[in-house]
Structures are given as structure tokens and as C-alpha cells.
Amino acid sequence: MDQKFLMAARTGDLNLIKQLVDAETNILNATTPQGNTALHMAGRFGHKDLVEQIINWHPNLIHKTNLNGETPFHVAAKAGRLDVIFLFKATVENIAWVKDNNGDTPLHCAVRNNHKLVLWLLVEGDQEALRLVNNAGESPLVVAIDLGLTNVAHSIIFRNPLTLDHIGNNGQTPLHRAILSRDLAAIVDMIMVLKPELITLQDGRGRNPLHYAVSLGDYEMVKKLLECNSSAAYQVDNNRQIPLHFAAKNGQVNLLKLLLNPCPDTVEMINNEQQNILHLSAKNGYMNVVLYVLDLPEAEDLVNGSDIAGNTPLHLAAMNFHSNVVYFLSKNSKVNIRVMNQDSQTALDVVYSIDDGGMELQKLLTLKALKSSYMKRAGDLLQEGGFVYTDVEKKNKMGQKSREMATTMLLMATLIATFTFTAAFTIPGGFKNNGPDEGMSTLLGKSAFKAFVVTDSIAFTSSMTAAVLVFWSSSYQVTESFMDTLPFAIAFTWIALVAMSLAFVTGLFVVLSKTLWLANWFVSSVVHRLQFFTYLDRCFSSCSIACHLLRPLSLADVTYLKTTRFCLSFD
């Protein structure tokens, strides 16, 4: 396309366009590298007079498409050019039905760019066009829902309620999509009033809208769906999972209670692996769910249930090294800790047979929980026959790894103690050399300095405590006794690391406070590093007491810590 002609089309210079057309009539057929004609350009930029003139000169250009299969009215609908769309609608029959290469109609283009007035102009007298779908199986209503355009979606449903009959390529209904959007409660209410049967309609994976709401943890939406039709709670997906199973494996106790209230018998249902809700929660390490299920009247039927591989909830918790879950399950009198799976393995056998994969501490704590239960129920565990836990070589190997870890931790704790001790006597800002406050810190009145003193003290005392614990525990010759104190040492070392980092931040901040931008930059950079510490800390969340000290505690965690008296020695 001639550059002068292109610029005239973009700017709407009708006089220049006329001159160029008079000089060369075929210039109107020229296109950009993307295949756009002058009519595409005029429509995109909303030059109504130019659009009208080009249509008079060359009406066939209305249907000419670019490389994306878009006509000039697709482009105008995208740009929200209402006046131009009015011209096209008067000229083109069934304008709302024309599709581009993606199957999008001008209606899709208008909705995707939130041009509601263009949408209503296009469907005026042709409401059926609102049911058209693109190659992805999306109707204009679904596009509006996915984009969270509540007003547009509401208007589409109001103008043509049959748009609710749409089912996408993946089997999802508008109700599925509205729940996924999470912030379209008004649209969900409207759909449930106009078409309540959608609540039990399942997608390609067999999941109904209640499955979706539970998976998202949307309490209010789950409550709303149950009130409308509680039978959805009994529907299974392609893996025979009901919504209750999703709540269990995601650790959502509040949703479990909500689902079981109207449908208490769903607690007995199993998935295609023959796993109940206790299997799923134990497998994923959700102690809060496990404790809740153990208090249910049906718990006796669940605790010893075997899945397709013969594994009980205790087996699944043990093989994933969820020591806290193993502790409560094995201590429960209803649980048979001697049940064997199809490989003729008890939960204890399973733990010994699985490689720790770098999770040695978690594995040892899981073993302690199980052994404690065996000793309580059957006397001295070491005299029991038929178990692989008498494998001395494996025990020695694990003990050696633990002692290597303790050596590293002792070095870390000693270094932290050294640094923080030195910092306490070389405080930021120095001391006053004369006057009544001689020998006192020059920055004593600053809040940042006080924070430095507190955090430095915490770091020093925590590191010293960790060092003493490691030194003391190293005197044990028995691996299990050694492991009793190692979790505490880990916890205090992490606390010392974080506190030392905070002391470093506050110490520099107090001396850089007059250069605020530099102080802020420094603090923010250190905070990002501390986030890395938080990430590493979560690696210990399944079993280490350090995790319980460093992350926010849930109600179930508090119960756990109180019950075990803040230790993992398991009696």
C-alpha cells in the first residue's frame, strides 16, 4: 500500500483520498502487510465519512478480509466505532453472523473489548446471533463471563435466555464459567433462577458446578449451590470423586462441615481408587481434616478402609512422611496399625522400604510416631518378628546422615552467635563520650535502634540455644534419642538466622535513616531475601517443629502442638 494513501486512510483525509483514487482507481484494492484495506483502516479509526465514501466507490471491500479473516466491521467492532458499525449494519445483511479465522463474530469482538453499545446495535432485531460460538466453543456470553463483565453478561442473558443452553467444547456451561470467574455472584444467582438444572450438569470430566466451587474454596458459593440443589453433592466425576473428596484433599474443613450437613451419607463414598475422605486428607498431610474426620460417628468405618492397593489412611500418611498425621492416626484406638496392604506391608514396613529422597528428618519422625504406637500396644517393638525395622544397617546410615546435619548446624549456630555477640558491642552510631549519659548509645531514642537490640539479642540467644542442643544431643548414641532434640535445634537455628537478618536490616536502617531512599532500597532488598528463607522453611512443614515455629499457626496446628506438648518425641 502506498504510504501516502495509508496515512490518508489512518487520518481520515478524505480530500487526499479522492485525489489518489482519481489518479489510480485500483489503489483502493491495496493492502498493508497484514492484509488490511483502506476500509479496514477507516473503520478502525472511526472515520465515518471516509467509510461511507469507500463503500460507495467499492462496496465489495466490505467483505474483504485481512490475514486474520477479519472484515472491516470486525475491526470497527473491536475499536468500538458505533457510527461506523451503524453504516456497515445498514449495508451488510446478517452482519453479526460473519466469522473470522478464529470463529469470532463482530459480537465476540465487541464483548471482548467491552463495547456494550456496539454489541446491542449489532444484535438489534437479531437476538439469535448471541448464541453463535467461535472455534474455541465460546459464545459472547461466555466471553463476557470470563472477562468478569457483569453488566454485559446480565444484558445478554436478559435479551436471550437461550444463551444459557450453551455448552462449550470442554462441556462447561455458563454456570461453570461464572463460578470459575469467582466475582460474578449476581450472574450465578440469575442463572440459578432462570435455569436451575445447570447445577447438576456435568462437564467433560464429569464435574458439576459444585465440584468447581469446592475446588476453589468458595464457601459462600458452595452454600448457595447446596441450598438450591443439594443432590449435586452426590454426583461423581470421571474419577468417581464427589465434591466432598475435593474438600478433603484440599484441607478445607469448613467446606467438609458445610457439605456433610445436608448430605451426611456422602462421608462413606469412595473414588475410583477406593479411597475415602480420610485417605485423601491423610495422603496430602492435612491434619486439620484428619482430626475432624476422626471425631465423626462414621470414623470407625473410615480409619481402616483399604484402597485399591490395600493401603489404609495410615499407610498413605506414612509413605508421604506426614509425621503429624501419622502420630494422631496411630494413637487412635480405632486404627489398626498392623493392617497390611497388597504388598504385605504394614505402615511401618512402608516407611522403611521407601527412600527418604532427601527427607531424612521427616522419615525419622514418622518412624518415631509409628514405633511409639507399637510399643504402647504390643510392648517392646524390637522383639516383634517379621518387620524390617530391625535393619541395623539402615538405622546406622540414617543416624550418620543426621549427625552430619548436626555438625553443619553447630557450625552455623556458632557463627551466628559470634557475629551477633560482636554486633552487641559495636553498636550502630557508637557511644556518647561525655556528659551525664557518657557510655550510653547515641541512637538510644530511635525505634530502629531498639529493634536492632531486640533482634540481635534474639539471634544470639537462639543460636546459643541451638548450639547447646546440638552439642548435648550429639552425646546420644541412639539415633532416636538424638532425633528428639534435633528438631528443636533446627527451629532455633532458623529463628537465629531470621533474627540476625532483621538485626542487620535495622542496624543499617538506623544509620541510613537520613538518606531515606537508600534505607528503603536496602530494607526492601533484604525482605526479598527473607522471603527465600520462608520458602525454604516450608520444606520442613510436614514434620519439623521448626516449621511450626516459623509459619503462621492454624487452629489445627495449635491443637497439635498442645497435644504433643511442643515436642515430637512421641512419648
Secondary structure, DSSP 8 states (H G I E B T S, - for coil): --HHHHHHHHHT-HHHHHHHHHH-GGGGG---TT---HHHHHHHTT-HHHHHHHHHH-GGGGG---TTS--HHHHHHHHT-HHHHHHHHHHSTTGGG---TTS--HHHHHHHTT-HHHHHHHHTT-GGGGG---TTS--HHHHHHHTT-HHHHHHHHHH-GGGGG---TTS--HHHHHHHHSS-HHHHHHHHHH-GGGGG---TTS--HHHHHHHHT-HHHHHHHHHH-GGGGG---TT---HHHHHHHTT-HHHHHHHHTT-GGGGG---TT---HHHHHHHTT-HHHHHHHHTSTTHHHHTT---TTS--HHHHHHHTT-HHHHHHHHHSTT--TT---TTS--HHHHHHHS--TT-HHHHHHHHHHHHHHHHHHHS-GGG-SS-GGG-HHHHHHHHHHHHHHHHHHHHHHHHHHHHHHHHHHS-TT-B--SSTTTTSBTTTT-HHHHHHHHHHHHHHHHHHHHHHHHHHHTT--SHHHHHHHHHHHHHHHHHHHHHHHHHHHHHHHHHHTTSHHHHHHHHHHHHHHHHHHHHHHHTTTTT-HHHHHHS---HHHHHHHHHTTT-----
